[in-house]
């Protein structure tokens, strides 16, 4: 299946997949990149989301480190927009 990316960077998930996975309008999903492939994960309970975030931060060596919120969001935005190299 194919989908077109809009000028706003949005895509439409095919209806069959949305129904199969129980993804209703407004449902939050998580996305990650694995070896050049975008993986969209169905929603999880918040405890699972927090545990995964903690493990990812530990693996990156950032768990427990003081953060500059503005710097973090700038880095996230640059990464998402492909501006960081």
C-alpha positions as CSV (number, residue, x, y, z in Angstrom):
1,X,0.0,0.0,0.0
2,X,1.1,3.6,-0.6
3,X,0.2,6.9,0.9
4,X,1.1,10.4,-0.1
5,X,2.9,12.9,2.2
6,X,1.0,16.2,2.3
7,X,2.8,19.6,2.4
8,X,2.2,19.5,6.2
9,X,4.1,16.2,6.4
10,X,1.0,14.2,7.1
11,X,0.1,10.8,5.8
12,X,-3.1,8.8,5.8
13,X,-3.1,5.3,7.1
14,X,-5.2,3.0,5.0
15,X,-8.7,2.4,6.5
16,X,-8.2,-1.3,6.7
17,X,-5.1,-0.9,8.9
18,X,-6.8,1.7,11.1
19,X,-9.7,-0.6,11.7
20,X,-7.6,-3.7,12.2
21,X,-5.5,-2.0,14.8
22,X,-8.3,-0.1,16.4
23,X,-6.9,3.3,15.6
24,X,-9.7,5.8,15.9
25,X,-9.4,9.5,15.1
26,X,-7.4,11.3,17.8
27,X,-5.6,8.1,18.8
28,X,-1.9,8.8,19.7
29,X,0.6,6.4,18.2
30,X,4.4,6.3,18.6
31,X,6.8,6.3,15.7
32,X,10.4,5.2,15.4
33,X,13.0,4.7,12.8
34,X,14.6,1.3,12.5
35,X,17.3,0.8,9.9
36,X,15.7,3.4,7.5
37,X,12.2,2.1,8.0
38,X,9.4,4.1,9.8
39,X,7.7,1.9,12.4
40,X,4.3,3.1,13.7
41,X,3.3,1.4,17.0
42,X,-0.2,1.2,18.3
43,X,-0.9,3.0,21.6
44,X,0.4,1.5,24.8
45,X,-0.5,2.2,28.4
46,X,1.5,5.1,29.9
47,X,3.5,2.8,32.2
48,X,4.8,1.0,29.2
49,X,5.6,4.2,27.3
50,X,7.4,5.6,30.4
51,X,9.4,2.4,30.8
52,X,10.4,2.4,27.1
53,X,11.5,6.1,27.3
54,X,13.5,5.4,30.4
55,X,15.3,2.5,28.7
56,X,16.0,4.5,25.6
57,X,17.4,7.4,27.7
58,X,19.6,5.0,29.6
59,X,20.9,3.5,26.4
60,X,21.7,7.0,25.1
61,X,23.4,7.9,28.4
62,X,20.9,10.7,29.1
63,X,18.9,9.2,31.9
64,X,19.2,11.3,35.0
65,X,21.2,14.0,33.3
66,X,20.1,17.6,33.7
67,X,18.4,18.9,30.6
68,X,17.9,22.2,28.8
69,X,14.3,21.8,27.7
70,X,14.6,24.3,24.9
71,X,17.8,22.6,23.6
72,X,16.1,19.2,23.6
73,X,13.0,20.4,21.7
74,X,15.3,22.2,19.2
75,X,17.2,19.0,18.6
76,X,14.0,17.0,18.3
77,X,12.6,19.5,15.8
78,X,15.8,19.6,13.8
79,X,15.9,15.8,13.7
80,X,12.3,15.5,12.6
81,X,12.8,18.2,9.9
82,X,16.0,16.6,8.8
83,X,18.0,19.8,9.5
84,X,20.8,18.2,11.6
85,X,23.0,17.0,8.9
